[in-house]
Amino acid sequence: MQRQAGVLYVVATPIGNLGDLSERARRVLAEVDAIAAEDTRETRRLLAHCGISSELIAYHDHNESELTPRLLEALESGQRLALVSDAGTPLISDPGYILVAAARERGLDVVPIPGASAAICALSASGLPSDRFLFLGFPPRTQSRRRARIESVAREPGTLIFYESAKRALETLRDLQAVLGDGRRLVIARELTKRFETFLLGPASVLIARLESDEEQRLGEMVILVEGCPASEADETREDAVRVLRILGESMPLSQAAALAARLTGAKKNALYRLGLELGLGAESD
């Protein structure tokens, strides 16, 4: 008789205070055959706090492609595995996507065990709008790529959420100021749920000055939240984009006109192309 396939539990763990681990997560971690952990040292500390002795398997960015087939075999043989990240919810800027996607493709059961997420935790207490938001993970490390990433979401109306290490926070804040100006509200959420949890609010210039003058604010990891693009600014940008698209559409194919207008105005190329079709611009040349 064929053995029933196992289950992959995607378990959220505390982002700071170990007491935040849910009872359900505690029970699952104690009962599974093994735990695939991003950082076995951090997870071992959590398990010791809870009196759990489940087997740990190191599963991180550098070995997930190599290790995933082995974990899939274990699941198909009937084992129950838990996937945890260093802290928070797995896959949210942490390893695990390859394993979860492969398990789904094979028809294996994947069960989420909800809990902490630094992005949602920060948003909930930031005072910035939470009805629409865009999570962007860690910004690129080089200034040119980081500024390009910020420029690509400059017209997003929802709150922007970045993760950042404290040692690169000043660079990112300066790039946010350079690209977006100093008129938006920003929030830095640092050391969430820990003893020295801190929320700093203000425009980029104020937060830059605070971090420059206070070394303690440059420790740990942060969530940086940025107020979305004001509606008036977005409307003005759209008007400029339409004007540029009309001019370009008179002398070149629509696909080229939309691509160039997007580069000039920061609007989305696909949206401009669809708009050009509606306006009858360059359609015969494409």
C-alpha positions in Angstrom: 0.0 0.0 0.0 1.4 3.4 -1.1 2.2 5.7 1.9 0.3 9.0 2.0 2.3 12.0 1.1 3.4 14.3 3.9 2.7 18.0 4.5 4.9 21.1 4.2 4.1 23.6 6.8 5.1 27.2 6.1 5.6 28.6 9.7 5.8 32.2 10.7 8.1 32.7 13.6 8.6 35.8 15.9 10.5 38.8 14.4 11.9 39.6 17.8 10.0 38.7 21.0 10.0 34.9 21.2 6.8 35.0 23.2 5.0 36.0 20.0 5.1 32.4 18.6 1.6 31.1 18.3 0.4 28.0 20.1 -0.4 26.4 16.7 3.1 27.1 15.4 4.6 25.8 18.6 2.7 22.5 18.2 3.6 22.1 14.5 7.3 22.7 15.2 7.2 20.1 17.9 5.4 17.5 15.8 7.1 17.6 12.4 9.8 15.2 11.3 12.2 18.0 10.5 12.5 21.8 10.2 14.1 23.5 7.2 15.5 26.6 8.7 17.2 29.7 7.0 19.4 30.2 10.1 19.7 27.1 12.3 21.3 29.1 15.1 18.3 31.5 15.3 15.9 28.6 15.0 17.7 26.5 17.6 17.4 29.4 20.0 13.7 29.6 19.4 13.3 25.8 19.8 15.3 25.8 23.0 13.0 28.6 24.4 10.0 26.3 23.6 11.5 23.1 24.8 11.4 21.6 21.3 14.0 19.1 19.9 12.9 18.6 16.3 15.6 17.9 13.7 17.0 21.0 11.9 18.1 21.2 8.3 19.9 24.3 7.0 17.9 25.7 4.1 19.0 29.1 2.8 19.8 31.1 -0.4 23.0 29.3 -1.1 21.7 25.7 -1.0 17.9 25.8 -1.7 18.2 24.7 -5.3 20.4 21.8 -4.3 18.4 20.8 -1.2 14.8 21.2 -2.6 14.8 17.7 -4.4 15.8 16.0 -1.2 13.0 17.8 0.8 10.5 16.9 -1.9 11.4 13.3 -1.7 10.9 13.4 2.0 7.5 14.9 1.6 6.5 12.4 -1.0 7.6 9.6 1.3 5.2 10.8 3.9 7.3 13.0 6.1 5.9 16.3 7.6 8.3 19.2 7.3 8.2 22.8 8.5 9.8 25.7 6.7 10.9 28.6 8.7 12.9 31.8 8.0 15.3 33.6 10.2 12.3 35.6 11.5 8.9 36.4 10.3 7.0 34.8 7.5 9.0 32.6 5.0 9.3 33.7 1.4 8.8 37.4 2.3 12.4 38.4 1.3 13.5 35.0 2.6 14.2 31.6 1.0 11.4 29.1 0.4 9.8 30.0 -2.9 11.5 27.3 -4.9 10.4 24.6 -2.4 6.8 25.8 -2.1 6.4 26.2 -5.8 7.7 22.8 -6.5 5.6 21.2 -3.8 2.5 22.8 -5.3 3.4 21.6 -8.8 3.6 18.1 -7.5 0.2 18.3 -5.8 1.7 18.1 -2.2 -0.1 19.8 0.7 1.3 23.1 1.7 -0.2 24.6 4.9 0.5 28.1 6.1 0.9 28.7 9.8 0.3 32.5 10.1 2.1 34.8 12.4 4.5 37.7 12.3 5.6 39.7 9.3 7.8 42.7 9.7 6.3 44.5 6.8 2.7 44.2 8.0 3.8 44.8 11.6 5.4 48.1 10.6 2.6 49.2 8.4 0.0 48.6 11.1 1.7 51.0 13.5 3.2 53.5 11.0 0.3 55.9 10.7 0.6 55.8 6.9 -2.3 54.7 4.7 -2.7 50.9 4.7 -5.6 50.4 2.2 -3.1 50.0 -0.6 0.6 49.2 -0.3 3.5 47.8 -2.3 6.1 45.6 -0.7 9.5 45.9 -2.4 11.8 43.9 -0.2 15.5 44.9 0.1 16.6 47.7 -2.3 19.5 47.0 -4.6 22.9 47.7 -3.1 24.3 49.9 -5.8 23.1 53.5 -6.0 22.3 53.4 -9.7 20.1 50.3 -9.4 18.6 51.5 -6.1 17.6 54.8 -7.7 16.2 53.1 -10.7 14.1 50.9 -8.5 12.7 53.9 -6.6 12.0 55.7 -9.9 10.0 52.7 -11.2 7.6 53.1 -8.3 7.6 56.9 -7.9 4.0 57.2 -9.2 2.6 54.3 -7.1 -0.3 55.7 -5.0 0.0 53.1 -2.2 2.4 53.1 0.7 5.9 51.7 -0.3 7.5 49.3 2.0 11.2 48.4 2.0 13.4 46.2 4.2 16.9 47.6 4.8 19.9 46.9 7.0 20.9 49.8 9.3 24.3 50.1 7.7 22.7 51.0 4.3 19.7 52.9 5.7 21.3 56.4 5.2 22.2 55.6 1.6 18.7 54.5 0.9 17.1 57.5 2.6 19.3 59.9 0.6 18.3 58.1 -2.7 14.6 58.3 -1.7 15.0 62.1 -1.1 16.9 62.5 -4.4 14.3 60.7 -6.5 11.0 61.5 -4.6 11.9 64.9 -3.1 11.3 65.8 0.5 7.5 66.3 0.5 6.5 62.7 1.4 6.0 61.3 4.9 8.5 58.5 5.8 8.6 56.1 8.7 11.5 54.0 9.9 10.4 51.0 12.0 13.5 49.6 13.8 14.0 46.5 16.0 10.4 45.6 15.8 8.9 43.8 18.9 12.3 44.0 20.7 13.3 46.0 23.7 14.6 49.0 21.7 11.7 49.1 19.2 11.6 52.5 17.6 9.4 54.3 15.1 10.8 57.5 13.5 8.5 59.7 11.4 9.1 62.6 9.1 10.3 63.7 5.7 13.5 62.2 4.4 15.7 65.2 5.4 14.6 64.8 9.1 15.2 61.1 9.2 18.6 61.5 7.5 19.6 64.1 10.1 18.4 61.8 13.0 20.3 58.8 11.8 23.4 60.9 11.2 23.3 62.3 14.7 22.3 59.2 16.6 24.5 56.1 16.2 22.0 53.9 18.0 19.5 54.4 15.2 22.0 52.8 12.8 21.8 49.4 14.5 19.7 46.4 13.6 17.4 45.9 10.7 14.7 48.3 9.6 11.5 48.6 7.7 11.3 51.9 5.7 7.8 53.0 4.7 7.2 55.8 2.2 3.9 57.7 1.6 2.5 56.9 -1.8 2.4 59.4 -4.7 -0.1 62.2 -4.0 -3.2 62.1 -6.4 -2.4 65.6 -7.7 1.1 64.6 -8.6 -0.1 61.4 -10.3 -2.7 63.3 -12.3 -0.1 65.9 -13.4 2.2 63.1 -14.5 -0.5 61.4 -16.5 -1.3 64.6 -18.3 2.4 65.1 -19.2 2.6 61.5 -20.4 -0.5 61.8 -22.6 0.9 65.1 -24.1 4.3 63.5 -24.8 2.7 60.3 -26.2 0.5 62.4 -28.6 3.5 64.3 -29.9 5.7 61.1 -30.4 2.8 59.1 -31.8 2.6 61.5 -34.8 6.1 60.6 -36.0 6.8 57.0 -34.9 5.1 53.6 -34.4 3.1 53.4 -31.2 5.3 50.8 -29.5 8.3 53.1 -29.9 6.3 56.2 -28.9 5.0 54.4 -25.7 8.5 53.2 -24.7 10.1 56.6 -25.2 7.2 58.4 -23.4 7.5 56.1 -20.5 11.3 56.9 -20.2 10.6 60.6 -20.4 7.7 60.8 -17.9 8.0 57.7 -15.6 4.6 56.4 -16.7 4.1 52.7 -17.4 4.9 51.7 -21.0 2.1 49.1 -21.3 -0.5 51.6 -20.0 0.7 54.2 -22.5 0.5 51.7 -25.3 -3.1 50.8 -24.4 -3.9 54.5 -24.1 -2.3 55.2 -27.5 -4.5 52.5 -29.1 -7.6 54.1 -27.6 -6.5 57.5 -29.0 -5.7 56.0 -32.4 -2.0 56.9 -32.3 0.5 55.2 -34.5 -1.7 52.1 -34.8 -1.1 51.7 -38.5 2.6 51.8 -38.2 2.9 49.0 -35.5 
